[in-house]
């Protein structure tokens, strides 16, 4: 039960910050962008809530908003580098990997479809989309995108993703209505970011048919 309780904590941004602090926050951002098993983690809502807490509960994380953003950006950039390295090493074998409890081939196929549509911009746009942001750097490594170009999009994507959501949380969190309804905001972020992913899955299925 302790293991499942831990997993439950990892999917709740407020619990992550309350129980794990800055260390768990940075690990979750790294894992979602660098580890293939991290696709289920709440990246968008976690960044928003951490920015909000930095404004409303500064003692919780004990960091200035600029320091917090830089640390989160660093974790996101490092996570993508690890994902790229893994994709480059695993290569075509990834597409032959069988489905398991955690890995589903459709995640990789959906990312491939999204990548075919947006090319290298996927590394920037994909930052804002669950699942896509986990598999985009892995796919970039698998198809051997030039590492310097990858790093350019990697840094730009992390800057826009972390900066926009973190600052929105920091400034909007001061509004009492926002602070009182953070749970609904988290649900809204999850739904709104999953819509493009769902459309990509549908497009991928049509291509297969």
PLY file of the C-alpha trace (Angstrom):
ply
format ascii 1.0
element vertex 209
property float x
property float y
property float z
element edge 208
property int vertex1
property int vertex2
end_header
0.00 0.00 0.00
2.89 2.38 0.71
4.04 2.12 -2.93
0.57 2.95 -4.28
0.21 5.77 -1.77
3.51 7.15 -3.08
2.24 6.94 -6.68
-0.95 8.73 -5.63
1.18 11.48 -4.12
3.13 11.82 -7.39
-0.08 12.51 -9.33
-1.25 15.28 -6.98
0.73 18.54 -7.42
-0.27 19.90 -4.01
0.86 16.70 -2.25
4.16 16.73 -4.13
4.97 20.20 -2.83
3.70 19.62 0.70
5.40 16.26 1.29
8.38 16.29 -1.06
9.28 19.96 -1.30
11.68 21.28 -3.91
13.52 17.95 -4.25
10.45 15.95 -5.30
9.25 18.85 -7.46
12.46 18.83 -9.51
12.50 15.04 -9.71
8.94 14.92 -11.09
9.74 17.50 -13.78
12.90 15.59 -14.69
11.10 12.24 -14.75
8.22 13.45 -16.89
10.59 14.80 -19.53
13.41 12.28 -19.25
12.05 8.91 -18.21
9.69 6.87 -20.36
7.65 5.96 -17.28
7.06 9.61 -16.36
4.23 10.39 -18.79
1.53 10.12 -16.10
3.08 12.80 -13.86
1.30 16.19 -13.48
3.84 18.51 -15.08
1.64 21.45 -16.14
-0.42 21.66 -12.97
2.68 21.10 -10.80
4.50 24.04 -12.36
1.43 26.26 -11.99
0.85 25.28 -8.36
4.54 25.66 -7.46
4.48 29.19 -8.87
1.32 29.91 -6.91
2.80 28.55 -3.66
5.94 30.61 -4.24
3.66 33.65 -4.09
1.15 32.61 -1.41
3.21 30.21 0.75
6.85 31.28 0.25
7.97 29.35 3.33
6.96 26.04 1.72
9.65 26.05 -0.98
11.86 28.78 0.46
12.86 30.13 -2.96
12.49 33.35 -4.90
10.36 32.89 -8.01
13.35 33.48 -10.32
15.43 30.79 -8.55
12.45 28.41 -8.64
11.91 28.93 -12.37
15.61 28.44 -13.15
15.76 25.21 -11.16
12.63 23.84 -12.84
13.96 24.83 -16.28
17.25 23.06 -15.53
15.39 19.88 -14.54
13.29 20.01 -17.71
16.36 20.56 -19.91
18.32 17.78 -18.22
15.32 15.46 -18.49
15.11 16.02 -22.25
18.83 15.33 -22.64
18.42 11.99 -20.87
15.40 11.19 -23.05
17.37 12.07 -26.20
20.29 9.90 -25.11
17.96 6.98 -24.36
16.24 7.32 -27.74
19.57 7.47 -29.55
20.79 4.31 -27.83
17.53 2.36 -28.12
16.77 3.56 -31.65
14.42 1.45 -33.83
14.09 -1.15 -31.06
11.63 1.21 -29.37
9.09 0.73 -32.16
9.34 -3.05 -31.76
8.85 -2.93 -28.00
5.74 -4.77 -26.84
3.06 -3.10 -24.74
3.45 -3.41 -21.00
1.74 -2.12 -17.87
3.52 1.23 -18.26
4.69 1.45 -21.88
2.09 1.62 -24.65
3.24 1.68 -28.27
0.47 4.14 -29.12
2.23 6.80 -27.02
5.28 6.63 -29.25
3.17 6.43 -32.41
1.13 9.46 -31.35
4.36 11.41 -30.78
5.62 10.30 -34.19
2.40 11.53 -35.82
2.64 14.84 -33.95
6.29 15.13 -34.99
5.45 14.47 -38.66
3.00 17.38 -38.50
5.12 19.89 -36.59
8.70 18.60 -37.13
11.27 20.10 -34.75
8.68 22.46 -33.27
7.39 19.36 -31.49
10.22 19.80 -28.98
8.76 23.22 -28.12
5.00 22.67 -28.60
5.20 19.21 -27.07
6.35 20.68 -23.76
2.76 21.78 -23.15
1.22 18.38 -23.94
1.16 15.34 -21.62
2.67 12.15 -23.11
4.07 14.10 -26.10
6.58 15.92 -23.88
7.78 12.57 -22.48
8.29 10.85 -25.83
9.34 13.81 -28.03
13.01 13.86 -26.86
13.15 10.06 -27.04
11.92 10.15 -30.64
14.36 12.98 -31.45
17.21 10.75 -30.28
15.85 7.72 -32.13
15.76 9.57 -35.47
19.11 11.19 -34.65
18.29 14.89 -34.82
21.44 17.02 -34.66
22.23 17.48 -30.96
22.96 21.24 -31.23
19.60 21.85 -32.89
17.95 19.59 -30.34
19.45 21.63 -27.50
18.22 24.89 -29.04
14.62 23.62 -29.08
15.13 21.92 -25.73
16.15 25.15 -23.98
13.53 27.27 -25.77
10.78 24.78 -24.93
11.77 24.61 -21.26
11.94 28.41 -21.03
8.45 28.89 -22.51
6.81 25.94 -20.69
8.18 26.62 -17.21
8.17 30.39 -17.56
4.59 30.77 -18.75
2.95 28.32 -16.33
5.15 29.23 -13.36
4.59 32.97 -13.73
0.85 32.49 -14.32
0.68 30.58 -11.05
2.79 33.19 -9.26
0.65 36.17 -10.26
-2.80 34.55 -10.51
-2.24 32.73 -7.21
-2.55 36.05 -5.41
-6.20 36.20 -6.46
-8.24 34.64 -3.67
-10.71 33.02 -6.07
-7.85 31.23 -7.84
-6.27 30.05 -4.59
-9.59 28.71 -3.30
-10.29 26.78 -6.51
-6.85 25.40 -7.31
-8.26 21.85 -7.52
-10.61 22.84 -10.35
-7.81 24.71 -12.08
-5.66 21.57 -12.00
-8.50 19.54 -13.53
-8.99 22.22 -16.21
-5.28 22.16 -17.10
-5.33 18.37 -17.42
-8.38 18.42 -19.71
-7.26 21.32 -21.90
-3.77 19.86 -22.47
-5.12 16.38 -23.23
-7.37 17.58 -26.08
-4.53 17.96 -28.67
-3.11 14.59 -27.57
-6.50 12.91 -28.07
-6.75 14.48 -31.54
-3.28 13.21 -32.38
-4.24 9.68 -31.31
-7.30 9.85 -33.55
-5.18 11.04 -36.48
-2.70 8.23 -35.87
-5.51 5.64 -35.91
-6.86 7.02 -39.21
-3.37 6.76 -40.75
-3.11 3.11 -39.66
-6.56 2.33 -41.16
0 1
1 2
2 3
3 4
4 5
5 6
6 7
7 8
8 9
9 10
10 11
11 12
12 13
13 14
14 15
15 16
16 17
17 18
18 19
19 20
20 21
21 22
22 23
23 24
24 25
25 26
26 27
27 28
28 29
29 30
30 31
31 32
32 33
33 34
34 35
35 36
36 37
37 38
38 39
39 40
40 41
41 42
42 43
43 44
44 45
45 46
46 47
47 48
48 49
49 50
50 51
51 52
52 53
53 54
54 55
55 56
56 57
57 58
58 59
59 60
60 61
61 62
62 63
63 64
64 65
65 66
66 67
67 68
68 69
69 70
70 71
71 72
72 73
73 74
74 75
75 76
76 77
77 78
78 79
79 80
80 81
81 82
82 83
83 84
84 85
85 86
86 87
87 88
88 89
89 90
90 91
91 92
92 93
93 94
94 95
95 96
96 97
97 98
98 99
99 100
100 101
101 102
102 103
103 104
104 105
105 106
106 107
107 108
108 109
109 110
110 111
111 112
112 113
113 114
114 115
115 116
116 117
117 118
118 119
119 120
120 121
121 122
122 123
123 124
124 125
125 126
126 127
127 128
128 129
129 130
130 131
131 132
132 133
133 134
134 135
135 136
136 137
137 138
138 139
139 140
140 141
141 142
142 143
143 144
144 145
145 146
146 147
147 148
148 149
149 150
150 151
151 152
152 153
153 154
154 155
155 156
156 157
157 158
158 159
159 160
160 161
161 162
162 163
163 164
164 165
165 166
166 167
167 168
168 169
169 170
170 171
171 172
172 173
173 174
174 175
175 176
176 177
177 178
178 179
179 180
180 181
181 182
182 183
183 184
184 185
185 186
186 187
187 188
188 189
189 190
190 191
191 192
192 193
193 194
194 195
195 196
196 197
197 198
198 199
199 200
200 201
201 202
202 203
203 204
204 205
205 206
206 207
207 208
